[in-house]
Amino acid sequence: MSEATISMDNFDEEVLQSPLPMLIDFWAPWCGPCRMIAPLIADIAAEYEGRLKVGKVNVDEEDELATRHGITSIPCLVVYKDGKIAGKHIGAAPKHAVEALFKDML
């Protein structure tokens, strides 16, 4: 499973109505740390397929969505469960730290 592209248009359906917990990566193409963790996010999407949804929000293209989430620094990882924010991490992180955001929700 690849990461879903999340936008204002599909946010409610993809995130708020998801039966699975969802990890969202707020990122931008010019962000070095964002590019650094991109392979890690892709690995998590593949490893947890069927148990966790993974999405990406390009903050340059979805500034309203980023503002709504109070994103001031990227990368920012936000975990949703049952339509509510259940975890958040700002900055690049190793795999075990990213997994710690959602593992107890699976």
MARBA-3410 file (N, C-alpha, C, O; in Angstrom, 1 decimal):
106
0.8,-1.2,0.0,0.0,0.0,0.0,0.9,1.2,0.0,1.8,1.3,0.8 ~ 0.6,2.1,-0.9,1.3,3.4,-0.9,0.6,4.4,0.0,-0.5,4.2,0.5 ~ 1.3,5.5,0.2,0.7,6.6,1.0,-0.4,7.3,0.2,-0.2,7.5,-1.0 ~ -1.5,7.6,0.9,-2.5,8.4,0.2,-2.2,9.8,0.2,-1.5,10.3,1.2 ~ -2.5,10.5,-0.8,-2.3,12.0,-0.8,-3.6,12.6,-0.2,-4.7,12.4,-0.7
-3.4,13.3,0.9,-4.5,13.9,1.7,-4.6,15.4,1.3,-3.6,16.1,1.2 ~ -5.9,15.8,1.1,-6.2,17.1,0.7,-7.4,17.6,1.5,-8.1,16.8,2.1 ~ -7.8,18.8,1.4,-9.0,19.3,2.0,-10.2,18.6,1.4,-11.2,18.3,2.1 ~ -10.1,18.2,0.1,-11.2,17.6,-0.6,-11.5,16.2,0.0,-12.7,15.8,0.0 ~ -10.5,15.5,0.4,-10.7,14.1,0.8,-10.4,13.8,2.3,-10.4,12.7,2.7
-10.1,14.9,3.0,-9.7,14.7,4.4,-10.7,14.0,5.3,-10.4,13.0,6.0 ~ -12.0,14.4,5.2,-13.0,13.8,6.0,-13.1,12.3,5.7,-13.2,11.5,6.6 ~ -13.2,12.0,4.4,-13.4,10.6,4.0,-12.1,9.7,4.3,-12.3,8.6,4.9 ~ -11.0,10.2,4.0,-9.7,9.4,4.1,-9.3,9.3,5.6,-8.8,8.3,6.0 ~ -9.5,10.4,6.3,-8.9,10.5,7.7,-10.0,10.3,8.8,-9.9,9.4,9.6
-10.9,11.2,8.8,-11.9,11.3,9.9,-12.8,10.0,9.9,-13.2,9.6,11.0 ~ -13.1,9.5,8.7,-14.0,8.4,8.6,-13.2,7.0,8.5,-13.9,6.0,8.3 ~ -11.9,7.1,8.6,-11.2,5.8,8.5,-11.4,4.9,9.7,-11.3,5.3,10.8 ~ -11.6,3.6,9.4,-11.8,2.6,10.5,-10.4,2.3,11.1,-10.4,1.7,12.2 ~ -9.3,2.6,10.4,-8.0,2.3,10.9,-7.3,3.6,11.4,-7.7,4.7,11.0
-6.4,3.4,12.3,-5.6,4.6,12.7,-4.9,5.1,11.5,-4.6,4.3,10.5 ~ -4.6,6.4,11.4,-3.9,7.0,10.3,-2.8,7.9,10.7,-2.9,8.7,11.5 ~ -1.6,7.6,10.1,-0.4,8.4,10.2,-0.3,9.4,9.1,-0.3,8.9,7.9 ~ -0.3,10.6,9.4,-0.2,11.7,8.3,1.1,12.4,8.4,1.5,12.8,9.5 ~ 1.8,12.4,7.3,3.1,13.1,7.2,2.9,14.5,6.5,2.6,14.5,5.3
3.0,15.5,7.3,3.0,16.9,6.7,4.4,17.2,6.2,5.3,17.2,7.0 ~ 4.5,17.5,5.0,5.9,17.6,4.4,5.9,18.7,3.2,4.8,19.2,2.9 ~ 7.0,18.9,2.7,7.2,19.8,1.5,8.4,19.3,0.7,9.3,18.8,1.3 ~ 8.3,19.4,-0.6,9.4,18.9,-1.5,10.8,19.5,-1.2,11.8,18.9,-1.4 ~ 10.8,20.8,-0.7,12.1,21.5,-0.5,12.7,21.2,0.9,13.7,21.7,1.2
12.0,20.4,1.7,12.4,20.2,3.1,13.3,18.9,3.2,12.9,17.8,2.9 ~ 14.6,19.2,3.5,15.5,18.1,3.6,15.2,17.0,4.6,15.2,15.8,4.2 ~ 14.8,17.4,5.8,14.4,16.3,6.8,13.2,15.5,6.3,13.0,14.4,6.6 ~ 12.3,16.2,5.6,11.1,15.5,5.0,11.5,14.5,4.0,11.0,13.4,4.0 ~ 12.4,14.8,3.1,12.9,13.9,2.1,13.7,12.8,2.8,13.7,11.6,2.4
14.4,13.1,3.9,15.1,12.1,4.7,14.2,11.0,5.2,14.6,9.8,5.2 ~ 13.1,11.4,5.8,12.2,10.3,6.4,11.2,9.7,5.4,10.5,8.8,5.8 ~ 11.1,10.2,4.2,10.2,9.7,3.2,10.3,8.2,3.0,9.2,7.5,3.0 ~ 11.5,7.6,2.8,11.6,6.2,2.7,11.1,5.4,4.0,10.5,4.4,3.8 ~ 11.3,6.0,5.1,10.8,5.4,6.4,9.3,5.4,6.4,8.7,4.4,6.8
8.7,6.5,6.0,7.2,6.5,6.0,6.7,5.5,5.0,5.7,4.8,5.2 ~ 7.3,5.4,3.8,6.9,4.4,2.8,7.1,2.9,3.4,6.2,2.1,3.2 ~ 8.2,2.7,4.1,8.4,1.4,4.7,7.2,1.1,5.7,6.7,0.0,5.8 ~ 6.9,2.1,6.5,5.8,1.9,7.5,4.5,1.6,6.8,3.7,0.7,7.3 ~ 4.2,2.3,5.8,3.0,2.1,5.0,2.9,0.6,4.5,1.9,0.0,4.6
4.0,0.1,4.0,4.0,-1.3,3.5,4.0,-2.3,4.7,3.2,-3.3,4.6 ~ 4.7,-2.0,5.7,4.8,-3.0,6.9,3.5,-3.1,7.6,3.1,-4.2,8.1 ~ 2.8,-2.0,7.8,1.5,-2.0,8.6,0.3,-2.0,7.7,-0.8,-1.7,8.2 ~ 0.4,-2.4,6.4,-0.8,-2.4,5.6,-1.9,-3.2,6.1,-1.6,-4.3,6.6 ~ -3.1,-2.7,6.1,-4.2,-3.4,6.6,-4.5,-3.1,8.1,-5.6,-3.4,8.6
-3.5,-2.5,8.8,-3.6,-2.2,10.2,-3.5,-0.7,10.5,-4.0,-0.2,11.5 ~ -2.9,0.0,9.5,-2.6,1.5,9.6,-2.7,2.1,8.3,-2.1,1.5,7.3 ~ -3.4,3.2,8.1,-3.4,4.0,6.9,-2.3,5.0,7.0,-2.0,5.5,8.1 ~ -1.6,5.3,5.9,-0.6,6.3,5.9,-0.9,7.3,4.8,-1.2,7.0,3.7 ~ -0.8,8.6,5.2,-1.1,9.7,4.2,-0.1,10.8,4.2,0.7,10.9,5.2
0.0,11.5,3.2,0.9,12.6,3.1,0.2,13.9,2.7,-0.7,13.9,1.9 ~ 0.6,15.0,3.3,0.0,16.3,3.0,1.2,17.2,2.7,2.0,17.5,3.5 ~ 1.2,17.7,1.4,2.1,18.7,0.9,1.7,20.0,1.5,0.6,20.5,1.0 ~ 2.4,20.6,2.4,1.9,21.8,3.0,1.9,23.0,2.1,1.2,24.0,2.3 ~ 2.7,23.0,1.0,2.7,24.0,0.0,1.4,24.0,-0.8,0.9,25.0,-1.2
0.9,22.8,-1.0,-0.3,22.7,-1.8,-1.6,22.7,-1.0,-2.7,23.0,-1.5 ~ -1.5,22.4,0.3,-2.6,22.3,1.2,-2.4,23.1,2.4,-2.4,22.7,3.6 ~ -2.2,24.4,2.2,-1.9,25.3,3.3,-3.1,25.5,4.3,-2.8,25.7,5.5 ~ -4.3,25.4,3.8,-5.4,25.5,4.7,-5.5,24.3,5.7,-5.8,24.4,6.8 ~ -5.2,23.1,5.2,-5.1,21.9,6.0,-4.0,22.0,7.0,-4.1,21.6,8.2
-2.8,22.5,6.6,-1.7,22.6,7.5,-2.0,23.7,8.6,-1.7,23.5,9.7 ~ -2.7,24.8,8.2,-3.0,25.8,9.2,-4.0,25.2,10.2,-3.9,25.5,11.4 ~ -5.0,24.5,9.7,-6.0,23.8,10.5,-5.4,22.9,11.6,-5.9,22.8,12.7 ~ -4.2,22.3,11.2,-3.5,21.4,12.2,-2.5,22.2,13.0,-1.8,21.5,13.8 ~ -2.3,23.5,12.8,-1.3,24.2,13.5,0.1,23.8,13.2,1.0,23.9,14.0
0.3,23.4,11.9,1.7,23.0,11.5,2.5,24.2,11.3,2.3,25.1,10.4 ~ 3.6,24.3,12.1,4.5,25.4,11.9,5.9,25.0,11.6,6.8,25.7,11.1 ~ 6.2,23.7,11.8,7.5,23.1,11.4,7.2,21.7,10.7,6.3,21.0,11.1 ~ 8.0,21.4,9.8,7.9,20.1,9.1,9.3,19.4,9.1,10.3,20.1,9.1 ~ 9.3,18.1,9.0,8.1,17.2,8.9,7.4,17.2,10.2,8.0,17.4,11.3
6.1,17.0,10.1,5.3,16.8,11.3,4.4,15.6,11.1,3.7,15.5,10.1 ~ 4.5,14.7,12.0,3.7,13.5,11.9,2.5,13.5,12.8,2.7,13.8,14.0 ~ 1.3,13.3,12.3,0.1,13.4,13.1,-0.6,12.0,13.0,-0.8,11.5,11.9 ~ -1.0,11.5,14.1,-1.8,10.2,14.1,-3.2,10.5,14.5,-3.5,11.1,15.5 ~ -4.1,10.0,13.7,-5.6,10.1,13.9,-6.1,8.7,14.3,-5.7,7.7,13.7
-7.0,8.7,15.3,-7.7,7.4,15.6,-9.1,7.8,15.9,-9.3,8.7,16.7 ~ -10.1,7.1,15.3,-11.5,7.4,15.6,-11.8,8.9,15.3,-12.6,9.5,16.0 ~ -11.2,9.5,14.3,-11.5,10.8,13.9,-10.9,11.9,14.7,-11.2,13.1,14.6 ~ -10.0,11.5,15.7,-9.4,12.5,16.6,-7.9,12.4,16.5,-7.4,11.3,16.3 ~ -7.2,13.5,16.8,-5.7,13.4,16.9,-5.3,12.7,18.1,-5.8,13.0,19.2
-4.5,11.6,17.9,-4.1,10.8,19.0,-2.6,10.8,19.3,-2.1,10.2,20.2 ~ -1.8,11.5,18.4,-0.4,11.6,18.6,0.2,12.6,17.6,-0.4,12.8,16.5 ~ 1.3,13.2,18.0,2.0,14.1,17.1,3.5,14.2,17.4,3.9,14.1,18.5 ~ 4.3,14.3,16.3,5.7,14.4,16.5,6.2,15.4,15.4,5.9,15.3,14.2 ~ 7.0,16.4,15.8,7.6,17.3,14.9,9.1,17.0,14.7,9.8,16.8,15.7
9.5,17.0,13.4,10.9,16.7,13.1,11.1,15.3,12.7,10.3,14.4,12.8 ~ 12.3,15.1,12.1,12.7,13.8,11.6,12.8,12.9,12.9,13.2,13.4,13.9 ~ 12.6,11.6,12.7,12.7,10.7,13.8,13.0,9.3,13.3,12.7,9.0,12.1 ~ 13.7,8.5,14.1,14.0,7.1,13.7,12.7,6.3,13.7,11.7,6.7,14.3 ~ 12.7,5.1,13.1,11.5,4.3,12.9,10.9,4.0,14.2,9.7,4.0,14.3
11.7,3.6,15.2,11.1,3.2,16.5,10.3,4.3,17.1,9.3,4.1,17.8 ~ 10.7,5.6,16.9,10.0,6.7,17.5,8.7,7.0,16.7,7.7,7.3,17.4 ~ 8.7,6.8,15.4,7.5,7.0,14.6,6.5,5.9,15.0,5.3,6.1,15.2 ~ 7.0,4.6,15.1,6.1,3.5,15.5,5.5,3.7,16.9,4.4,3.3,17.1 ~ 6.2,4.4,17.8,5.7,4.6,19.1,4.5,5.5,19.1,3.7,5.5,20.1
4.3,6.3,18.0,3.1,7.2,17.9,1.9,6.4,17.7,0.8,6.8,18.2 ~ 1.9,5.2,17.1,0.7,4.5,16.8,0.6,3.0,17.2,-0.5,2.4,17.2 ~ 1.7,2.4,17.6,1.7,1.0,17.9,0.7,0.5,18.9,0.1,-0.5,18.7 ~ 0.4,1.3,19.9,-0.5,0.9,21.0,-2.0,1.1,20.5,-2.9,0.7,21.2 ~ -2.2,1.6,19.3,-3.5,1.8,18.7,-3.9,0.7,17.8,-5.0,0.6,17.3
-3.0,-0.2,17.4,-3.2,-1.2,16.4,-3.9,-2.4,17.1,-4.2,-3.4,16.4
END
